[in-house]
């Protein structure tokens, strides 16, 4: 029986990895095609574009793995069914539940590996890729980086921190540190809001602290203008995206937003989506089993790919709809994130019970 389990796991593992390789390759190719329009902007050349798409590969692996699990399981078990291998295995006394368990073990191991990539390598490579691309395409030689404390940039003798992008296109929580030529701190300017208009920044609700040789003065201002070469598009390109952070990074950033009375609903939803990742992968595995032993036991590979693609698209659409509905109506993020995998998992269990 152990040899049968190993044979099933090997077939499923091979097909999952093959499908994952094809999907990642396709998405990487399409990403490179998208970058062709930007090649030639300032210092952004062909090598920078190749580096960008290469650094996005870990994110593609993490995001595409559930779909690869579904398609790979359908193909692996499907080819065994077409060659009557599953019929022989069933005749030898191996139950459908035993076959499902063998596939499940493969899926769990691969899921843990995908989660490790998504929690460690993918967030850092994605952030580095987008920062590098944004800086290479910027008109000026700025220094900038992104952190859980917001966006930081170095513009001439100024250091700028931007906490959040507002829904109306402005920026919130702006802190500006101004130094003189001798690298001495002269002014600290904090603004509740900032807008980029006619080539300059308009800061609103400003507190300006001036540091002199013998005293420190502070004043409150309604509005001031700030002439800087920092383009707001650079900030929007590398600002923290909730889908690109690790679970630990999301937790820290949610805590930071709470402390600063900022909206953190999108980040909390992203956190619950990451926590539901193992459930999504398990659901994809269970979905493949009843179709192989039910209505798809004697169809072509192309039909199996079509069914797998339709299931994946259906899951994605339901997941997106539930996420948006949750944000609009203020539902708990856990409900929005878990609704789709739970519905599909229940469906898979019902179908499997009918098959068994």
Secondary structure, DSSP 4 states (H G I P E B T S, - for coil): -HHHHHHHHHHHHHHHHHHHHHHHHHHHHHHHHHHGGGTTSTT--HHHHHHHHHHTHHHHHHHHHHHHHHHHHHHHHHHHHHTTHHHHHHHTT--HHHHHHHHHHHHHHHHHHHHHIIIIIHHHHHHHHHHHHHHHHSSS--EEEEETTEEEEEETTEEEEEEEE-TTS-EEEEEEEEE-TTS-EEEEEEEEEEEEETTEEEEEEEEEEEE-SS-EEEEEEEEEEE-----HHHHHHHSPPGGGS-HHHHHHHHHHHHHTT---HHHHHHHHHHHTHHHHHHHHHHHHHHHHHTTTTT--HHHHHHHHHHHHHHHHHHHHHHHHHHHHHT--HHHHHHHHHHHHHHHHHHHHHHH-
